[in-house]
Amino acid sequence: MDFIKKLFGGDIRQLGMIGALVFLILFFQWSTDGLTLTPDNLNNIIRGNAHILVLAIGMVLVIIAGHIDLSVGSVAASVGILVALAMRDWGLNWFLGILLGLAFGALIGAWQGWWTAYVGIPAFIVTLAGMLFFRGLNQFIGKSNTIPVPEEFQTIGGGSLPEVGPDTGYNNLTVLLGLIGCAVIVLGALRGRARLVKIGADVESPAVMWTRLALICLVIMGAMLLIASGTKGFPVSGLILVALVLFYGFLTSKTVLGRHIYAVGGNRHAAELSGVQSKKINFFVMANMSVLAALAGMMFVARSRASGPFDGVGWELDAIAAVFIGGAAVTGGVGTVVGSIVGGLVMAVLNNGLQLESIGADRTQMIKGMVLLIAVAFDLYSKKQGKPSLIGRLMDGAKGSRAATQPDQNPAEAEVTPTTDTIRTEN
C-alpha cells in the first residue's frame, strides 16, 4: 500500500482529473457497448476537440497571469473567414493563408494586449468588447455566407498521418509516433533523476519511477495502437496539439518568462518589486492568446471544409472550463498546460459519450455545468487538505522527493510557483 501511495502522489484517493477522465472513458465504454474505445471514435474525439484544446493552452497562461479572455471564439471566427476569403478571392495558397491568419491574430492580440497592459483597462472589459467587435467583423467580412477552403488547407484540421512502409495492419507512422513519445518521456525522467543524484538530492525509489513510466508508456502505446488499427492514422491536428503542449509546457516550467507569468498572477506588486516587468508579461499573454485563437479558428475551418458565420460561438466558455477543471486558480498564479489539456479531455470525452448515448443538447449543457462546479470545488477541497497532485507526479516523477521533505506542500505547485528570491536571482 505504501508503494501505491508513493506512485500516485501520497494519497490514492486523490486521483484528480486523470481519475475522472479514466472513469468517464470506462463508464461510456460500458454504457455504449464498446463504442467509445474504437479507433474511429478516438480519432473523432481528437479532431473534434483539438481547436478547443489549443485555446485552453493559451487560456491557461491568461488565467495564470490573473486575466480572462472572452474574445477567443470571435477572434477565431474572424480569422477563419478572412483566411477562407483570401484563399478563394485573392488566390493565396494554403501556406500563405496560414501565415496571414497567424499575422492577423497577432495584430488582434497586440491591440487587446495594449489596452490591457499599457492603458490599464481590465482584460475582461477589453475582451468583452473584442468578442462583440470581432463577431460582427466575421459576419461583415463574410456577409453571413459560408466560404469553402481548398483541399490542401483542410489537412491541418482533417488530415491524418499517411500509410507508409510494409502492411502491418497498423498505421506505421502512428505506432512510430507512440514509440518516440515513450522514449522521450523515459529519457527525460532518467536525465532528471541523474541531475538530482548529481547534486546529492533525495530521489524516489527506482521501483516507483519505473512503474510510473511503465504505466504512462502503456497508456500511450495502447492509445496509439488502437488509433493505428483504424481506417485513418493519427490526426494532423493532434500532432499540432502535441507540439504546442511540449512547447508551452517547457515555456511555463523551464524558462524565466514562464516563472514571471506565475509571479505576476500570484502577486503583481511583489513581482514588480522583484524586477518583473508586469506590463510586458500581460501584453505577451494577451497577444499569445489571440495567435492561438487564430490557429484554432483555422484548424476548425479546415476540418469543417468551410468558414461560416456561426463559427466560434461558445468556444471561450469551453476553453475557460477546461482550464479550471484542469486545476487553475480563479485568482491567478496557479495552473499547468498539462492540467488544462486533461481538463479539456474530460469535457471532450463527456461530450462524446453523451452524444453516443443520444443525450440532448439541453441536458448535455446542464451536465457540463455541474461537472465544472464539482471539479473546482474538489480542487479547492484538495488544496485545503494539502493533497499532492497526481498530474504533477505523473508528468515529473523525478521531482517527487520534494513531497517527502515538504509533506504539507503540493509538489506540483512548488515547482511552478516562483518566489521573489528566484526572480531576483534570475534578473
N, C-alpha and C positions, 0 to 999 in steps of 0.2 A: 504493500500500500504506500509506503514511503517513496518507493521508486516512481509510482504512478503520480503521486502528488508533485514530485520534482519535475516529472515530464510535462505536466500540464500547468505548472506555474505555482504550485504550493497548495492549491485547493481545487480538487477535482470538480467541485460544484460550479466553479467559476469558468464555465466553458465559453461564456460571452456569445458574441455574434457568430463565431465559427460554429459553435454548438447549435445555434439556432439555424444556421444555413444547412448543416448536415441533417438536422431534424426535419426541416422542410423538404429537402430532397428525398429523404427516405419516406416521409409521410405521403408525399404526392406520388412517389414511385409505387407505393402500395395502393393508394386510393384511385389511381388512374390505370391500374393493372399493367404497370410497366411502361407507360408511355413517356414518363419523364426522362429516364435514362436511356434514351435511344440516340443514335448518332445524329439523326436529322434534327431532333428536338434540341439537343445541346448546341448544335450549330445555330439553330434559330434563336436560342437564348443569347448567344454571344452577338450575333448580327443585330438582333432587335434591341439590344441594350448597350452596345458599345458607345454610342453617342452620349448616352446619359452618364456612363462611367467616365468618359473623357471630361464631361462637365464637372463631375464630382471631384476629379483630380484638381482642377482649377479652383473649385469652390472651397475645398478644404484649406487651401492657402489663404483665401479671402477670409474665411471664418477664423482660422488661427490668428490672423492679424487683427481680428476684432471687428470685421465688417460683414456685410451681406450684399449679394448681387442679385437683384431681381430682374435684370435685363437680359440674362443669357439666352433665354428662349427666343426673344425678339431679335437679338443680335444674330443668332444662328440662322433665323429665318431670313433676315435681310441680306446676309452674306450669301446664303444659298440661292436666293432669287437673282442676285447680282451676278454670281458666277454662271448660273444657268443661262442668263441673257447674254453674257459676254461670250460664251462659247457658241451660242446659237446665232447671234446677230453680228458679233464682231469677228468671228472666225478664230478665236483663241483656241489653241489646243488644250488638252486636259491638264498638262503640267503647268502651263502659264495660268490657266484658270485657278488652279490650287494656290499658286503664288499670289494671284490677285486677291483671292479670298482671305488668305492669311494677312496680307498687307492691309486690307480694309478692316479686318478685325483688330490689327494692331493700332490703326488710326482711331477706331472707336474706343479702344482701351486707353489710349493716350488722352483722348478727350475726357473720358469719365474719370480717369486717374488724376488728371489735372484739377478738376473740380473738387475731387475728394481730398487729395493730398495737399494741394497748394492754396486752394480757395477756402477749404475747411468745411464744405458742405458735407453732411453725413452721407456715407455711401448708400444708405437706404433710400434717401431722397434722390440722389443723383441717378441711381439705377432704376428707381421707380419712374422717373422722367424718361430715362432711356428705354424702359420697357414700352411705354406709350409711344415714344417717338419712332423707334425702330420697327415696332409693329405696324405703325402707319406707313413707314417707309417701304416695308415689304409689300404692302398692298398697293402703294402708289407706283413703285417701280414695275411690279408685275401686272398692274391693272387687274388684280384679283384673278389672274389666269394661272393655269398650270403650265410650266415651262419644262420640256423634256431635256435630258442631258445625254451626251454621246456615250457609246458603249464603253470606250476606254476609261472614261471618268467613273463609270459605275463600279470599277474594280475596287476602289477604296472603301466602298460600303457593302458591296455584294459579292466581291471576288473571293476565291479560295486558293490555297496552295495547289499547284498543278500536280498531276501524276508524273513522276519521273522514276527511272530505274526499272528493275525487274518487277514482275507481277507477284506480289506477296500477299495479296488480299487486303492490304492496308495502303493508305496514302503514305509513301515513304518519307516525304518531307515533313509530314506531321509527326511521325514517330521520331524522326531525327531532331525535330524541334524539342520534343519532350526530353530526349536524352541530353541535349545540350543544356536545357534548363536544370535538370538534375545535377549535371556536372558542375554548373556554375554555383548552385546552392551548396553542394558538398565542399567544393574548393574554397568558397567564401567562408564557410564555417571553420574549416581547418586552418585557414590563414588567420582568422580572428582568434582562434584558440591559441595558435602559435605566438601571436603578439602578446596575449595575456600571460602566457607561460614565460616569455622572454623578460617581461618586466616584473615577474615574481608574483603576479596576482593569482588569487584562488580561481580555479575553474571547476566546472561541473564534471562529474564522472564520465568517462568515455561511454559507458553503457547508456546513460541518459542521452548524450549527444547523438550517438549512432542510432538509437531507437527513434529519436525525433526526426533525424534525417531520413531514416528508412520510411517512416510514415509519410513525410512530405513527398518523397520521391514516388512512393506507392500511389498517392493521390494524383500526382502529376501524370505519371505514366498510365495510370488507369483511365484518366480522362482523355489523354491523347490517343491511346489505343482505341478507345470507344469511338471518338470522333473520326479517327483514321479508318475505321471499318465501315464508315458510311459511304454515301454516294459522293460526298464532297470532302475536301481536305479542310484544314484549319482555316478559319476566315481571315482575310487580309485585315479587316477591321480589328480583329483580335490581336494581330501582330502589332498594329499601330498602338493599341491599348497597352500591350505588354511593354513596348519600347517607352511609352510615356510613364508607366509605373516605375520602371527601372530608373529613368532619368530623374523624375521628381522625387522618388524615394531617396536617391543619392543626394539631390539638392537639399532636401529638408533635413536630412540626418547627418550629412558629412561635410557640409560647406558652411562658411561664415554667413552667407546670405540666408541660409535656412535657419541658423540659430538666431539671426537678427529678426526674422519673421516671428518666431516664437517669442522673442523678447518683447517686441512691440505689442503683440497680442496679450502677453502676460501682464506687463506693466509699462506703458509707453513712457511715462515720465522717468522711471528708473532706467529704462533703456537709453533714453536721450542723455541722461546724466553720465551714462557709461560710454557715450560716444556714438551711439547708433543713430543714423540719420533716418528718423521715422518717416519723413515725407517721401524719401526715395523708396522706402520699403512699401508704403501704402500705394505709391504710384505703380510700383512693379506688380504687386498682386492684382491690382485692378486691370492693368494693361494685359498681364498674362492671362487673366480670366477671359477677356474678350477674344484673344487669339485662340484659346482652346474652344471657346464657343463657336468661333468661325470654323474651326476644324470639325467640330461636332456637327454643325449645320451641313457642311459639305459631305460628311460621311452619311448622314441621313438622306440627303438628296440623292447621293449615289446609290444607296440601297433602294430607295423608292423609285429611282429612274426618272424623277421629275421633281421640280420645286413647286410648291403650292402656297396659297395664301394662309393656310392654317398650320403650316409647319412651326414647330417650336412651342406650341401652346401648352403650358403647364410644365415645361421642361425644368424651369428653375425650381419648382417645388419638388420634383423628383430628385434633382441634384442635391438640394439642401437636405432633404430627408435622408438620402444615402450618407451624407457626411455626419449627420447627428446620430443616425443608427450605428455608424461606424465608430462612435466614441468621442467625437469632437465636443468641446465645451461651448455652450452658448455665449459665455463671457470672453471667449478667445484664449489663445495661449496653449491650447491642448488639441491634439488631433494628429492623425497619421494618414499618409496616402494609402497604405495597405488597408487600414481600417475602413476608409471610405469606400474602397473597392469591395470589401467584404459586405459593407452595408448596402451598397448598390446591388450586389449579387443576391442578397437576401430579398430585396424588393423585386428583382428580376425573376427569381425562382417563384416567389409568391404570385406575381402577376401571371406567369406562365402556367403554374399549377391551377390557379383559379380559372383560367381560360380553358384548360383541358377538362376541368370539372364543369364547364358551361355555367359558371357563376356570372351573373350580370355585372355590368359596369358600376351600377349603383352600390351593390354590396361589396364589390372589389375596392372601391374608394373608401368605404367605411372600415373595412378590414385593414387597409394600408394605414389609415389614420390611427387606428388603435395600436398597430404594430409600432409605429413611430413613437407614440406616447409611452408604451410599455418599455421600449428599448432605452429611451432616455431615462426613464425612472429607474430601470435596472442598473444603468451605468452610474447614476448618482448614488444609488444604494451601495454598489460595489466600491466606489471611491471612498464613501464614508466608512466602510468596513476595512479599508486598506487592502483590498484584494488585489493581487497581481493580475496582469493582463496576459491572456493566452495568446493573443495576436502578437504581442511583443516577444513572447517566449518562442513562438514558432518561427518568426522571421529573423530573430537574432539570438539564438540559443546560447552563443558564446558569452553573452553578457549576463547570463542568469546568476552568476556568482554574486552579483550585487544584492540579490534578494536575501542572501544569507547574511550579508554584513549590514543590510538595512531592511529588516523584516517588515517595518511599517510603511515602507515606501514602494510605490508601484515601479518596478524596474523599467517598464516601457516609458513611463513619464519621466523617469530620472534621466533617460538617455536623450530625450528631445527637449527638455525644459532647460534653457540656458540660465546660468547665473551671471550676475554682474561681474564676478571675477573672471569668468570665461570670456565675456565680451571685452572686458578691459584688456585682457592679455592679448586677444587676437587683434585688437586695434592698435 
